[in-house]
Amino acid sequence: MTGIGEFLTRTRGRGRLDGSDILTYAYLALGTALMFLPVLWLVFSSFKTQAALLRFPPDLLPYDQKSVMVEGYDQPLPLFNVTMPDGSVRQLAQVRRVGLEGQMVDPANPGEIIKVSINDREEVRTVRLAWENYTEPLQRFNFLVYLRNSVVVTVAATVITLLINSMAAFALAKYEFRGSTFIFLVIISTLMIPISVILVPVFLVITGIGWNNNLWGVIVPGAATPTGVFLLRQYMLTIPDELLDSARIDGASEWRVYWQLIMPLSAPALAVLAIFSVMWRWNDFLWPLIVLSRSELFTLQVGLASFQGELNTPWNYVLAMTVMTLLPITLVFAVLQRFITTGIATTGMK
């Protein structure tokens, strides 16, 4: 912690801030706010009730109106701070609202109905975390089924992506054959093809195979990615050819060279590609929506869209489940983040 504190308080001036330090800290503070404030707002909003989400102006913290049990009433009554005609402020509970008039009672003396204008009252609010936003969807929706499907699709697709892309990158980086550069350029050029152009042909292929309403129809089509081939090829170019030649002289087969030499040495680049693949597959919405029509096969992103009703959308549930979908990505990034800088920084070095 001492090292972190020294790093954060480091200045270019000797013991004092100069203009460049102020600009640097201002830039970093602005960047941090732009990146993390929306996430912070999402997390806080996921603990708000539906009424609190619709309140204007909005609040950052999950405030909820305070209520109290009053003798003679079966349900808790909402509390208000009411400005009386003499200027005093009393805390009253509202029995009902009739037009622009609120019928209130004193919780300590509920026998008398006090009529006040709704403009003379203000809600008594307190911070309350609406944990039911997280528990009720687990009971009312197939959230655990959607979570299982997303985990299966993400894990299987990531493993297949790493295998296929690493094999192609190994061949393009370490084998010399006619047309290798042309093949590599063709693979990279597919990045310029919009996904909307190939949706219909790929869907026809999936339909012909019989993978409609099948998780394999979501997993397989995007297994080979030009980004992955490019990233791994550029990293594998940094591996000395002498290591491979030594392994072949010792009798290692090409498969053994690939599996026991290339793959371990390419671990940083593989970790970066794994993070990218997990993010792509976990957040994919359009392709699963096209391929899957049975609710028991929906992934999380498609399942979240099913929360929206024709007349009403429970945004408190949608926000809570969105936070839940972010947690696996955050955990994967936290585990593999130490490889990101190494993998990207050394890609392309020779």
N, C-alpha and C positions, 0 to 999 in steps of 0.2 A: 504493500500500500504506500510505503514511503517513496518508492520509485515512481509510482503512478502520480503521486502528489507533486514530486519534483518535475516530472514531465509536463503536467498540466499548468504549472506555474512558471515554466521556463520562458524567459524573455530574451529578445535580441539586445535590448539595452542592458547596461550593467546595473542590475538591481532596480530598474524602473521600466515602466512601459513606454515604448515609443509608438509612433504612428502605425508602423507595420504590425506590431503586436495587437493593437486595437482593431485594425482591419481584419486580422486573422481570426481573432476571437469572435468578432461580430459575424464573419462569414461562417465559421463553424457553428455558432449558436443558431444562426438562421437555417443552415442546412439540417441541424439536429431537429429543430422545431418543425420544419417542413416534412421530415421523414417520420417523426414519432408522434406528433400531435394527432394526425388522423387515426393512428393505431390506438392511442390513448383514448380518444373520443369513442372509438368502436368498443373498447373494453368497458368503459364506464356506461355507455349506452346499452350494452348487453345486460346490465343489471337494472335497467329502468322498466317500469310497467308500460303498458301500451298507452295509457293516458299521459304519463310523463314524457314519452317520446313525441307526443303531439302537442305538447305545451309550447307556447311562444311568448316571449323569447326563450330559447332552449337553455338548459342548464348543463354544465359539465358534469357535476356530480349527480348520482341517482337519487334525487329528492322524491319523496312521496308524501301525500297529504296525511297528516296525523289524524287518527280517529280515536274515539273513546266510547266505552260502554256506558249507556245511560239507563237508569232505572225506568222500567216500563217499555223499553224498546228491545226487540229481539236482535237487531243487527247493530254493529258499531256505527256511530254517527260521525261525520267529518267535522273537524274543528276549524273555527275561523276566529281571527282577531277582528272584532267589530268595533267601529268608531261610533259611539253613541251620540245623540243630539247635543249633549252637554260637553262633548269633546273628549270624554274619557274613553278608554279602550277596554273592552271586556272580551274574554275568551268564551265563545258560545259554540254549541253544536247545532248543526243544521238538520232539521227534521225533514223538510222538503223545500223545494223551490217552486214558486208559482209565478211565472212570467219574470218580471224584474224585481220580484219581492222574495226574500228568503225568510222562512219561518224557523226561528231559532229557539233553543232552550238553554238554560244555564245548567251544566252537568250537575252542579251541587243542589239546584232547586228546579227540577224538570217539570214542575206543575204548571208553570206559566209559559205561554207561547209569546215570543218577542218577534215582531215583524220589522225587518230592516231592508233597506235597499241593497241590491247586490253590489252596487258601487261603493258601499261603505264597509265592505268586509274584505278580508285578505286571508288566504289559506295559511294554516299553520303547517309548515312542512318540516320534515326531518329526513336525514340520510338513511335510506333503507336499501339493502341489497336484495333484489328480487331473484332469489335462488330458484324460484319456480320456473324461470325462463330456461334453466338448464335441465331441470328434472321432468317437467311436464312433457316436452317433446320426446323424451325417451319412452314415455308411456303412451302417448297419442300417435306417434309416428314411428316408422321403422328406421330410426336413426342408426341403431347398431348394425342393421343389415346393410345400410348404405356405407357405413364405416368399414365393414368387412369387405365389401365389394371394392371400395377404393384402395384398401390395403393390398388386396390380391392383385388388382390391376397395376398398381404402382410398383410393387415388389417384382412381380413377374416381368413387367415391361422394362424395368430398370436392369434386371439381370440379363435379359435378352439383348437390350441395347448395348450394354457393356461388352458382351461377347461378340456380337456381330460387328460393332464399330471397331473394336480392338483388333479383330482378325483382318478387317479391311485395311486399317491403318498400318498394321504390321507388314502386310504384303506391299503396300504402296511406299512404305518408308525403308524397308530393308531388302526388298527384292528388286533387281534390275531386269526389266523386261520391256520389250517394245510396246509403246502405247501407254505406259504407266502415267506419264504426265497428262496425256489426253484424258485418261479415265478419271484422274484426280480433278481435272478442270470440269469434266462433265458432272461429277458428284457435287462440286462446289456450285456450279451454275444452277443446280436445282433449288438453291436458296432463293433465286429470283422468281420462282413459280409460286403464285398466290395459292393458299390452301383451298380457296373456293373453286379453283380451276379443276382440282383433282378429286373433289368430294364425290361427284357423281360417278366417275370411273371406278374409284376405290369402293364405293358402295355397291356397284354392280358386281365387282369381283367378290366382295364379302357375301353378297346374296347368292352368287353362283356356288360358292363353297358351302353355304348353309350355316354361316356364322352370324346371321341376324339373331338378336336376342341371345347372344352368347358372349361371355366376357373375352373370349379369344378374338372376337371381332373388334374389340377395343384395344387389346394388347398388341397384336401382331402388326397392324398396318404402319404404325409409326416406329417400329423397332430400329430401323436403320435411319440414322439422321446425318445429314451432311456436316452439321456443326460438330458432332461427335467424331466423325472421321477426320475432319480437319484438325481438331484439337489434339487428338491422340497421335496423328501422323506427325504433326509438328513437334510434339514432345518426344516421340520415338526417334526422331532424327538426331536428338542429342545423345542417344545411347551409342557408345563406341561400337563399331562393327567388329573390332578385335575380340570383344567379349563373346559375341555370337560365334565367331570363327573358332575360338578356343573351345566352346561347348561342342561344336560340331566335330572338332578333332578328337575330343574325348568320347565321341560316339553318341552324343545326344541327337535324338530325332528332331525334326522341325517342330513337331507338336510340343516336345519337351522344352525346346528353346523358347517357344512362345509362352508356355504355361509357367515354367519355373524360372525364366530369366526376364523376358519382356514384361510380363504382367506385374511381378513385384517391383521392378524398376520404374514402371509407369504408374505406380500407386497414386502419386499426387494428381496427375492428370485424370486418372480413373475416378478419384474422389470428386474432382470438379465436375466431371461429366455425370457422375451419380447424382450430385446435387441438382444439376440442371434437369436431368431426366425425372427425378422425383417431383420437382416443381412443375414441369410440363404435364406429367401424367396426373398429378394430384389436382391441378387446377383446370384440367381439360374439361370443357363443357359441351362444345358443339358436336364433336364426334360421338361421344357416348349418347347424347340426345338423339342423334340420327340413328344409331345402331340399335339402341335399347328402347323397347316400348313396354316391357313388363316391369312393374314397380319393384319386384323382389331382386332385380338385377341392376337397379339404379346405383350410380356412384353418388358420392356426397354432393357434388356440384349440381347434378340433375335432381337429387332429392331435395336440396335447398329450394330449387325453383318450384317444386311441387308444393311447398308450404304456401305459396301464393294462391289465394282463393279468387273466385270470380268477382266477389263484392268486397272482400275484406282481406287484408294481408296482415298476419300477426308479426309485425316487425320486431317485437321483442324476442320472439322465438327465432326469427331469421338472424338477428344480430348475435344471439347467444350461440346458435349453431355455427355461425361464421367464425366466431372465436374458437370454437372447438375444432373446426377444420384447419385453423392456422397453427394449432399446437404441434401436430406432427412435423410440419415443415420447419417450424422453429427448432424443434429438437434435432432434426437431421442436420440443419445448418449449424447448430451449436456443436454437434459432435464432429462434423467434418470441416468446420470453418478454417482450422489450422492448415488444411491442405490447399485452400483456395489461392492464397497469395503465392505459395510455392508453385502450384500447378500452372497458374496463369503467367507468373513472372518468368518461368523457365521455358515456357512453350515457345518454340521457334529459335532458341539459342543453339548454336552449333559450336 
